[in-house]
């Protein structure tokens, strides 16, 4: 196996089985806040045990290993086609090894391909970088389960039902409504990725790109930093709690981005991620060898 294939296979394995340290720290700190003997504490204890066992046994954190999303930042001249071909081979191998569940289904025939390959599976997003060494490639992988994907939402402002206007307060009302509508169905505690603006397609993509941020970062825009903190605080006061059992931990994070919009449109796109926040990343050299883990 060449260096690129070996690196990508390890990236898939680790993403499926091991949560990043920033996620583990928040899960643990929130677990301790739940009352001993409560359903919320029980749920958080099970989550913590799940995280530990998955890493120890190198097995998927969840039976739904989800959508496979690669985000690649590469230098000028990088062969994207070759990367996609290699990554698809690796995804098929990872599925055969049990790192990934057989998750790619034809919506017309209902047939499962059995190897996670098919139109749109896996998904690739490329960007040319100018901040790294010219030979370095930044590859980040997100595995996003279907349960949390199902409770994502997109709003168009103004929204009369929510009394939400075209401003940050209106956006906040939409985001909190998405949390309320989920009611633990997305395997809470969750993390929100949000995009304010853009069109319907770019808004959802940007909302998912927010999941590449670490949970302990601070938004460089003070208004958005305050909105992120407010959303988490208010959500955790709703009493929804882990898995909807009640408690203090409905969200462990909210990350918000913005895109310019058309004058006629004002979208708020909300992507929901479950506690199994499977996000890993690597830096590779020109031969595909891992030089650094990013999370």
N, C-alpha and C positions, 0 to 999 in steps of 0.2 A: 504494500500500500504506500503511495507517495505521501509526501508531507502534508499537502493540502487535504487529502482525503482523511488522513489520520487526525488532523487538527479539527476538521469539521465534525468527524464522528465523536470526538471527545467533547466538543461543544454541545452537540445534541444530547449526549449522555448526561452531562453535568447539568444542563438546563432542565432536563426532565426530572432529575433526581435530587438536585440540591438548590435550595433557595439562597439568594445572595445574603450577605451578612446584614445589610441595612434592613432587610425585610425581617430576618430572624430577630434582630434586636427589638423592633417595634412590636412584633407578635408577642414576644416574651414580656415586654414592659406592660402591654395592654392586658396580658393574661393575669398578671399580678394585681391589676386593678379590679378584676371581677371578684365578687364576693365568694369566698370558699363555700362549697356545697350548692351553689346556684347552677342552674342550667347553663348560664353563660360561661361560668368557670369550667364546668365539665366539657363544654364544646371547645374552649380554648386549650384545655389540657389534652384533649384528643388531637387537636391540630398540632400542638407542640410535639406530641409523641409521634405523629405521622411524619413531621419534618425530620425528626431524629432517625427514625427507622428507614425512611427512604434514602437518606444519605448513607447510613450504615450498610444497607443492603444493595445500594446502587440500583434502586428500582424506582419507577415513576411515582411521583408524589400523588398523582391522581389517576384513576383509570381512564379519564378523558384527557389525553395528552394534547388535545386541541388543535387549533389552526397553527401552522408553522410559518412564521414570518421572519425573514432575514432582512436586516438593514445593513447595508454595506457602504462604507466610505472608502474609496480607493483613489489612487493617483491617476493622472492622465495616462492613457494608453493601456489601462487595466483591461484584460480580456473578460468582459462580463459573460459572454456566451460560454466560455470554457468553465467559468466559475459555476454558472447555473447547471451545466451538465454534470460537473463533479458533485455539486451539492445534491442534485436529484438522486444520483447514485448512492450517496451517503444516506439520504433519507430512507431510501428503500432498504439499505443494509441495516440502518438503525431500527427500522420497523421489524425486520426479520429477527433481530437480536432481542426484541422486546423493550427497547428504549422508548419506542413510540407505539401507541395503539393504532390499529388499522382504522383510519379516520376519514378517508376520502371517498365520498359517495356521489355517484352520478345522480343529479336531481331528477332526471327524466326516467331512467330505468330503475333507480334504487339500488343499483349494483355497487358494492364496495370494491375498489380496485385492489385492496389487500396490501398495498405497499405505500400508501399515502401520496401517490403520484396521480396527477390528473390536471385538467384545466384549473389554474389558480392555486394549485396545491403541489409543492409549497409556494409561498408568495415571496417575491423578491423586490426590494426597493434599493436602488443604487444612487449614490451621490458622489461627485468628484470632490476630493478634499484638497486643501491647500495649506493645512496647518501641521500635518505630520511630515515625517521624512518621506521623500519621494518613493521609497520602496515599501512603505508600510501600508497595511490594509487593516481597517477597523471593521470587524464583523460582529454584529449583535443579533441574538436570536431571542424571539419571544414565542412562547407556546401559550395560546389563549383558548381556554376551554369553552365549550358550547353553552354551559349553564350561565356563565357570566356574560357571554356574547349576547345571549337572548334578552338580557335586561338593559342593554344599551339603549339610548334614546336620542332623538334629534328634534329640536324645537325651532320653530320659526317665530320670530318676534316682530310685532307685538303679539302677545298671547292674552286674550281676554279672560279665559278661564283662570289663569294664574295672576291676572292683573300685572302682567310683566311687560314693561316698555323696553325700548331699544337702548339699554344702558347696562352697566355692570350689576345694578340691583336687579334688573329684569333677568339677566343671565343667572344670577344667584338663585332666583326663584325657580328657574328651570332646572338647575343642577340639583337643588334640594328636592324638587318634585321627582326627579329620576331616582333619587335615593329612597324616597317614600314609596314609589311605585314598585321598586325592587323588593322591599320588605324581606330581605334575607334570601330571596330566591337565587341570587347570584353567588351563593356560598360566602356570605359575609363572615368575618369582616372583609370589606373590599377596599379597593383603591380605584379612584376615578381618574381617567384621562379626559381632559376637556379641551375643545377648541371653540373659541368665540370668533365667528366670522367665517370667511371662505365660502365655498359652495358646498353642496351636499356631499360630494365625493371627497374633496380636499379636506373638508372639516372633519370627517370621520378618520381619514388617514392621519391628520395632524393630532387628533385626540389620542390615537394609538401610539404615535411617536412620543407622546408625553410619558409613556410607560418606560422609556429608555432612561429617564432621569432617576436619580437615587431618591429614596424617600426622605433623606435628611438634608436635601439641598434647599436653597431658598431662591424663589423666583426673583430675577434681577429687576423686574418691574414691581415697585412697592405696592401699587394698587392690586396687582394680581397676587402678590405674596399674601396680602391681607385677605383677599377673597379665598385663596386656598385654605388658609388657616381658619377662616370663618366657616367654610363649608364643613371641614372636619369637626370643628367644635360643635356646631349646631346639629350635625348628623348624629354625633355621639350623645346628644341630649334627647334624641327622639325615642330612645328606649327600644329600638329594633334589636340591636345586639347581634352576637355571633349566631349565624344560621337562622336569625329571626327569633331566637329564644328569649329576647330581652337582655338588658345589660348595658354596659357603658361603651362597648366597642362595636360600632356599626361600620366605621371607616378607619383605616390606618393611614390614609393618604389621599391627597387630591392635587393633581398637577394640571395646570391650565396654560394653554398657548393661545395665540391670536394669529389670525390671517386677515388681510384686507378683504373687504366684502364689496359686493355691488350695492349701489344706492338703494335698489329695490329689495334687497335681501339682507336679513340679519339672522343667521343660523347659530344655534348653540348645540354642538355635537358632544354627546356624553358617552364615552366608552367605560365599561365597568370591568374591573379585573377582580377575581376572587382572591382569597388569602393565599392560594397557591400561585404566587406572583413569580412565574417562571421566566426569568430574564437573566441572561448571561451574555458576556461579550469577550472577545479576544482581539489582541493585536497580533498580526502575522508579518513575517518578513517576506521578501520577494519569492521565496521558495515554498511559502505556505506553512512554515513552522511557527508555532505559538511562541511569542516573545513576552507576552503579558496578558494576565486576566484583568478585565476591566471592572468587575464588580466583586 
